[in-house]
Amino acid sequence: MDCSIESLAIVDITIENYLDTFKALALEDKAVFTLSNIYGAYIGAVFLKCC
């Protein structure tokens, strides 16, 4: 991913694939928190770079 607006589509697809793959598994709160922080930080960096 290259911090472009277009790369956000990759993030979206990645999250959708993750949810489809692991939908039946119950994730621990720590795992959800960590994934949210990782993807949230990337999305925030993209918006800061592009604005």
N, CA, C and O atoms as a CHARMM CRD file, in Angstrom:
* protein
*
  204
    1    1 MET  N      0.84800  -1.16600   0.00000 PROA 1      0.00000
    2    1 MET  CA     0.00000   0.00000   0.00000 PROA 1      0.00000
    3    1 MET  C      0.89600   1.23100   0.00000 PROA 1      0.00000
    4    1 MET  O      1.95500   1.25900   0.62600 PROA 1      0.00000
    5    2 ASP  N      0.43700   2.23900  -0.71800 PROA 2      0.00000
    6    2 ASP  CA     1.29700   3.38600  -0.97000 PROA 2      0.00000
    7    2 ASP  C      0.76800   4.70500  -0.41200 PROA 2      0.00000
    8    2 ASP  O      1.19100   5.77400  -0.85400 PROA 2      0.00000
    9    3 CYS  N     -0.13000   4.64600   0.53000 PROA 3      0.00000
   10    3 CYS  CA    -0.72500   5.83900   1.15000 PROA 3      0.00000
   11    3 CYS  C     -1.48700   6.70300   0.15100 PROA 3      0.00000
   12    3 CYS  O     -1.56400   7.92000   0.32100 PROA 3      0.00000
   13    4 SER  N     -2.04700   6.09500  -0.87800 PROA 4      0.00000
   14    4 SER  CA    -2.87500   6.83200  -1.82800 PROA 4      0.00000
   15    4 SER  C     -4.34500   6.58500  -1.50200 PROA 4      0.00000
   16    4 SER  O     -4.69900   5.61200  -0.83600 PROA 4      0.00000
   17    5 ILE  N     -5.18800   7.48900  -1.98800 PROA 5      0.00000
   18    5 ILE  CA    -6.62900   7.30800  -1.80700 PROA 5      0.00000
   19    5 ILE  C     -7.06100   5.97700  -2.41400 PROA 5      0.00000
   20    5 ILE  O     -7.91900   5.28200  -1.86900 PROA 5      0.00000
   21    6 GLU  N     -6.45700   5.63200  -3.54900 PROA 6      0.00000
   22    6 GLU  CA    -6.80100   4.38100  -4.22000 PROA 6      0.00000
   23    6 GLU  C     -6.48800   3.16100  -3.35300 PROA 6      0.00000
   24    6 GLU  O     -7.16300   2.13800  -3.46200 PROA 6      0.00000
   25    7 SER  N     -5.48200   3.26200  -2.50500 PROA 7      0.00000
   26    7 SER  CA    -5.10500   2.12100  -1.66200 PROA 7      0.00000
   27    7 SER  C     -6.16100   1.81700  -0.60300 PROA 7      0.00000
   28    7 SER  O     -6.16400   0.73200  -0.02300 PROA 7      0.00000
   29    8 LEU  N     -7.05500   2.77100  -0.34900 PROA 8      0.00000
   30    8 LEU  CA    -8.11700   2.51900   0.62200 PROA 8      0.00000
   31    8 LEU  C     -9.04700   1.41500   0.13800 PROA 8      0.00000
   32    8 LEU  O     -9.67000   0.72400   0.94500 PROA 8      0.00000
   33    9 ALA  N     -9.14100   1.24800  -1.16900 PROA 9      0.00000
   34    9 ALA  CA    -9.93500   0.14100  -1.71200 PROA 9      0.00000
   35    9 ALA  C     -9.31900  -1.19200  -1.30800 PROA 9      0.00000
   36    9 ALA  O    -10.03700  -2.15600  -1.04300 PROA 9      0.00000
   37   10 ILE  N     -7.99100  -1.25100  -1.25900 PROA 10     0.00000
   38   10 ILE  CA    -7.29600  -2.47200  -0.83400 PROA 10     0.00000
   39   10 ILE  C     -7.60300  -2.75400   0.63700 PROA 10     0.00000
   40   10 ILE  O     -7.83400  -3.90000   1.02300 PROA 10     0.00000
   41   11 VAL  N     -7.60100  -1.70900   1.44400 PROA 11     0.00000
   42   11 VAL  CA    -7.93200  -1.86800   2.86100 PROA 11     0.00000
   43   11 VAL  C     -9.35700  -2.40300   2.99600 PROA 11     0.00000
   44   11 VAL  O     -9.60900  -3.31500   3.78300 PROA 11     0.00000
   45   12 ASP  N    -10.27100  -1.84200   2.24100 PROA 12     0.00000
   46   12 ASP  CA   -11.66400  -2.28100   2.28400 PROA 12     0.00000
   47   12 ASP  C    -11.79700  -3.75000   1.89800 PROA 12     0.00000
   48   12 ASP  O    -12.48100  -4.51500   2.57800 PROA 12     0.00000
   49   13 ILE  N    -11.14900  -4.14100   0.81700 PROA 13     0.00000
   50   13 ILE  CA   -11.19600  -5.53500   0.36200 PROA 13     0.00000
   51   13 ILE  C    -10.57000  -6.45800   1.40200 PROA 13     0.00000
   52   13 ILE  O    -11.08900  -7.54200   1.66800 PROA 13     0.00000
   53   14 THR  N     -9.45700  -6.02900   1.98600 PROA 14     0.00000
   54   14 THR  CA    -8.77100  -6.83400   2.99200 PROA 14     0.00000
   55   14 THR  C     -9.67000  -7.07900   4.20100 PROA 14     0.00000
   56   14 THR  O     -9.76100  -8.20100   4.69900 PROA 14     0.00000
   57   15 ILE  N    -10.32700  -6.03100   4.66300 PROA 15     0.00000
   58   15 ILE  CA   -11.21700  -6.17300   5.81700 PROA 15     0.00000
   59   15 ILE  C    -12.40600  -7.06800   5.46900 PROA 15     0.00000
   60   15 ILE  O    -12.79400  -7.92200   6.26600 PROA 15     0.00000
   61   16 GLU  N    -12.98400  -6.87400   4.28100 PROA 16     0.00000
   62   16 GLU  CA   -14.10300  -7.73000   3.86200 PROA 16     0.00000
   63   16 GLU  C    -13.68500  -9.19500   3.78300 PROA 16     0.00000
   64   16 GLU  O    -14.41400 -10.07600   4.24000 PROA 16     0.00000
   65   17 ASN  N    -12.51300  -9.45900   3.20300 PROA 17     0.00000
   66   17 ASN  CA   -12.02400 -10.83700   3.10600 PROA 17     0.00000
   67   17 ASN  C    -11.77300 -11.42400   4.48600 PROA 17     0.00000
   68   17 ASN  O    -12.07900 -12.58900   4.74000 PROA 17     0.00000
   69   18 TYR  N    -11.21700 -10.61500   5.37000 PROA 18     0.00000
   70   18 TYR  CA   -10.95700 -11.06800   6.73400 PROA 18     0.00000
   71   18 TYR  C    -12.27200 -11.44200   7.41800 PROA 18     0.00000
   72   18 TYR  O    -12.37100 -12.48600   8.06300 PROA 18     0.00000
   73   19 LEU  N    -13.27200 -10.58400   7.27200 PROA 19     0.00000
   74   19 LEU  CA   -14.56800 -10.86000   7.90100 PROA 19     0.00000
   75   19 LEU  C    -15.21300 -12.10800   7.31900 PROA 19     0.00000
   76   19 LEU  O    -15.78500 -12.91500   8.05100 PROA 19     0.00000
   77   20 ASP  N    -15.12000 -12.26700   5.99700 PROA 20     0.00000
   78   20 ASP  CA   -15.69100 -13.46100   5.36600 PROA 20     0.00000
   79   20 ASP  C    -14.99200 -14.73100   5.84100 PROA 20     0.00000
   80   20 ASP  O    -15.63500 -15.75600   6.06700 PROA 20     0.00000
   81   21 THR  N    -13.68400 -14.65400   5.98800 PROA 21     0.00000
   82   21 THR  CA   -12.89300 -15.82100   6.36500 PROA 21     0.00000
   83   21 THR  C    -13.08000 -16.19100   7.83300 PROA 21     0.00000
   84   21 THR  O    -13.19700 -17.36900   8.17000 PROA 21     0.00000
   85   22 PHE  N    -13.10900 -15.19600   8.69500 PROA 22     0.00000
   86   22 PHE  CA   -13.12100 -15.45700  10.13200 PROA 22     0.00000
   87   22 PHE  C    -14.43900 -15.09100  10.80500 PROA 22     0.00000
   88   22 PHE  O    -14.48900 -14.89400  12.01900 PROA 22     0.00000
   89   23 LYS  N    -15.49600 -15.00300  10.02100 PROA 23     0.00000
   90   23 LYS  CA   -16.80400 -14.59800  10.54600 PROA 23     0.00000
   91   23 LYS  C    -17.27500 -15.48900  11.69600 PROA 23     0.00000
   92   23 LYS  O    -17.83200 -15.00300  12.68000 PROA 23     0.00000
   93   24 ALA  N    -17.04900 -16.76800  11.56400 PROA 24     0.00000
   94   24 ALA  CA   -17.53500 -17.71200  12.57300 PROA 24     0.00000
   95   24 ALA  C    -16.69000 -17.70600  13.84700 PROA 24     0.00000
   96   24 ALA  O    -17.13600 -18.19200  14.88600 PROA 24     0.00000
   97   25 LEU  N    -15.49100 -17.16800  13.77500 PROA 25     0.00000
   98   25 LEU  CA   -14.61900 -17.15100  14.94900 PROA 25     0.00000
   99   25 LEU  C    -14.87700 -15.90500  15.78300 PROA 25     0.00000
  100   25 LEU  O    -15.06200 -14.81200  15.24700 PROA 25     0.00000
  101   26 ALA  N    -14.88700 -16.07400  17.06200 PROA 26     0.00000
  102   26 ALA  CA   -15.02700 -14.93200  17.95900 PROA 26     0.00000
  103   26 ALA  C    -13.63400 -14.40300  18.27500 PROA 26     0.00000
  104   26 ALA  O    -12.82100 -15.09400  18.89000 PROA 26     0.00000
  105   27 LEU  N    -13.37100 -13.19200  17.85700 PROA 27     0.00000
  106   27 LEU  CA   -12.06600 -12.60200  18.13500 PROA 27     0.00000
  107   27 LEU  C    -12.04400 -12.01700  19.53700 PROA 27     0.00000
  108   27 LEU  O    -13.05400 -11.52900  20.04200 PROA 27     0.00000
  109   28 GLU  N    -10.89200 -12.07600  20.14400 PROA 28     0.00000
  110   28 GLU  CA   -10.72800 -11.45800  21.44900 PROA 28     0.00000
  111   28 GLU  C    -10.74700  -9.94400  21.27700 PROA 28     0.00000
  112   28 GLU  O    -10.40900  -9.42300  20.21400 PROA 28     0.00000
  113   29 ASP  N    -11.14200  -9.25300  22.32600 PROA 29     0.00000
  114   29 ASP  CA   -11.19200  -7.79600  22.27600 PROA 29     0.00000
  115   29 ASP  C     -9.84600  -7.19700  21.89400 PROA 29     0.00000
  116   29 ASP  O     -9.78900  -6.20700  21.16500 PROA 29     0.00000
  117   30 LYS  N     -8.76100  -7.79600  22.38200 PROA 30     0.00000
  118   30 LYS  CA    -7.42900  -7.27600  22.06800 PROA 30     0.00000
  119   30 LYS  C     -7.13400  -7.37600  20.58000 PROA 30     0.00000
  120   30 LYS  O     -6.52300  -6.47500  20.00600 PROA 30     0.00000
  121   31 ALA  N     -7.56000  -8.45800  19.95500 PROA 31     0.00000
  122   31 ALA  CA    -7.31700  -8.63700  18.52200 PROA 31     0.00000
  123   31 ALA  C     -8.10000  -7.60800  17.71600 PROA 31     0.00000
  124   31 ALA  O     -7.56500  -7.00800  16.78300 PROA 31     0.00000
  125   32 VAL  N     -9.35200  -7.40500  18.06800 PROA 32     0.00000
  126   32 VAL  CA   -10.17500  -6.41000  17.37600 PROA 32     0.00000
  127   32 VAL  C     -9.58500  -5.01900  17.58200 PROA 32     0.00000
  128   32 VAL  O     -9.51000  -4.23400  16.63700 PROA 32     0.00000
  129   33 PHE  N     -9.17300  -4.71200  18.78900 PROA 33     0.00000
  130   33 PHE  CA    -8.57300  -3.41800  19.10400 PROA 33     0.00000
  131   33 PHE  C     -7.31300  -3.19800  18.28000 PROA 33     0.00000
  132   33 PHE  O     -7.11700  -2.11900  17.72200 PROA 33     0.00000
  133   34 THR  N     -6.46000  -4.20800  18.20100 PROA 34     0.00000
  134   34 THR  CA    -5.20800  -4.09600  17.45300 PROA 34     0.00000
  135   34 THR  C     -5.46800  -3.89200  15.96600 PROA 34     0.00000
  136   34 THR  O     -4.87500  -3.00600  15.35000 PROA 34     0.00000
  137   35 LEU  N     -6.34500  -4.70000  15.38600 PROA 35     0.00000
  138   35 LEU  CA    -6.66400  -4.55300  13.96300 PROA 35     0.00000
  139   35 LEU  C     -7.28800  -3.19200  13.67300 PROA 35     0.00000
  140   35 LEU  O     -6.97600  -2.57000  12.65800 PROA 35     0.00000
  141   36 SER  N     -8.15100  -2.73400  14.54400 PROA 36     0.00000
  142   36 SER  CA    -8.77800  -1.42300  14.36400 PROA 36     0.00000
  143   36 SER  C     -7.74000  -0.31500  14.38900 PROA 36     0.00000
  144   36 SER  O     -7.80400   0.62100  13.59200 PROA 36     0.00000
  145   37 ASN  N     -6.79500  -0.41700  15.29300 PROA 37     0.00000
  146   37 ASN  CA    -5.74000   0.59500  15.37500 PROA 37     0.00000
  147   37 ASN  C     -4.84800   0.58900  14.14600 PROA 37     0.00000
  148   37 ASN  O     -4.48900   1.65000  13.63600 PROA 37     0.00000
  149   38 ILE  N     -4.48900  -0.58900  13.66900 PROA 38     0.00000
  150   38 ILE  CA    -3.61100  -0.68600  12.49800 PROA 38     0.00000
  151   38 ILE  C     -4.28100  -0.06700  11.27700 PROA 38     0.00000
  152   38 ILE  O     -3.71700   0.81500  10.62900 PROA 38     0.00000
  153   39 TYR  N     -5.48700  -0.53400  10.96900 PROA 39     0.00000
  154   39 TYR  CA    -6.17400  -0.01700   9.78300 PROA 39     0.00000
  155   39 TYR  C     -6.59700   1.43700   9.97100 PROA 39     0.00000
  156   39 TYR  O     -6.55000   2.22000   9.02300 PROA 39     0.00000
  157   40 GLY  N     -7.00300   1.80200  11.16300 PROA 40     0.00000
  158   40 GLY  CA    -7.37600   3.19100  11.43400 PROA 40     0.00000
  159   40 GLY  C     -6.20400   4.14100  11.28300 PROA 40     0.00000
  160   40 GLY  O     -6.36000   5.24000  10.75100 PROA 40     0.00000
  161   41 ALA  N     -5.03600   3.73200  11.74300 PROA 41     0.00000
  162   41 ALA  CA    -3.84200   4.56300  11.60600 PROA 41     0.00000
  163   41 ALA  C     -3.47900   4.75000  10.13900 PROA 41     0.00000
  164   41 ALA  O     -3.11700   5.85000   9.72200 PROA 41     0.00000
  165   42 TYR  N     -3.57600   3.68400   9.35900 PROA 42     0.00000
  166   42 TYR  CA    -3.26400   3.77900   7.92900 PROA 42     0.00000
  167   42 TYR  C     -4.25500   4.71000   7.22700 PROA 42     0.00000
  168   42 TYR  O     -3.85500   5.58100   6.45500 PROA 42     0.00000
  169   43 ILE  N     -5.53800   4.52300   7.49700 PROA 43     0.00000
  170   43 ILE  CA    -6.55800   5.36400   6.86100 PROA 43     0.00000
  171   43 ILE  C     -6.35500   6.82800   7.25700 PROA 43     0.00000
  172   43 ILE  O     -6.46800   7.72100   6.41700 PROA 43     0.00000
  173   44 GLY  N     -6.05600   7.07100   8.52600 PROA 44     0.00000
  174   44 GLY  CA    -5.77600   8.43300   8.97900 PROA 44     0.00000
  175   44 GLY  C     -4.56800   9.03200   8.28300 PROA 44     0.00000
  176   44 GLY  O     -4.58700  10.20600   7.91400 PROA 44     0.00000
  177   45 ALA  N     -3.51800   8.24400   8.10000 PROA 45     0.00000
  178   45 ALA  CA    -2.31700   8.72800   7.41400 PROA 45     0.00000
  179   45 ALA  C     -2.62400   9.08800   5.96500 PROA 45     0.00000
  180   45 ALA  O     -2.10900  10.07700   5.44500 PROA 45     0.00000
  181   46 VAL  N     -3.45800   8.29000   5.31900 PROA 46     0.00000
  182   46 VAL  CA    -3.84200   8.58800   3.93100 PROA 46     0.00000
  183   46 VAL  C     -4.58600   9.91500   3.87300 PROA 46     0.00000
  184   46 VAL  O     -4.29300  10.74800   3.01400 PROA 46     0.00000
  185   47 PHE  N     -5.53400  10.12400   4.76500 PROA 47     0.00000
  186   47 PHE  CA    -6.29100  11.37400   4.75100 PROA 47     0.00000
  187   47 PHE  C     -5.40400  12.57100   5.07500 PROA 47     0.00000
  188   47 PHE  O     -5.56200  13.63300   4.47300 PROA 47     0.00000
  189   48 LEU  N     -4.48400  12.42100   6.00600 PROA 48     0.00000
  190   48 LEU  CA    -3.57400  13.52600   6.31400 PROA 48     0.00000
  191   48 LEU  C     -2.68500  13.86200   5.12100 PROA 48     0.00000
  192   48 LEU  O     -2.42300  15.03400   4.85000 PROA 48     0.00000
  193   49 LYS  N     -2.23100  12.85300   4.42100 PROA 49     0.00000
  194   49 LYS  CA    -1.35500  13.06300   3.26700 PROA 49     0.00000
  195   49 LYS  C     -2.10600  13.73700   2.12100 PROA 49     0.00000
  196   49 LYS  O     -1.55000  14.58200   1.42000 PROA 49     0.00000
  197   50 CYS  N     -3.35600  13.36400   1.93700 PROA 50     0.00000
  198   50 CYS  CA    -4.12300  13.83000   0.77400 PROA 50     0.00000
  199   50 CYS  C     -4.86600  15.13900   1.01300 PROA 50     0.00000
  200   50 CYS  O     -5.33600  15.76100   0.06000 PROA 50     0.00000
  201   51 CYS  N     -4.97800  15.55600   2.23300 PROA 51     0.00000
  202   51 CYS  CA    -5.76700  16.77700   2.50900 PROA 51     0.00000
  203   51 CYS  C     -4.91700  18.00000   2.61100 PROA 51     0.00000
  204   51 CYS  O     -5.43400  19.09400   2.83700 PROA 51     0.00000
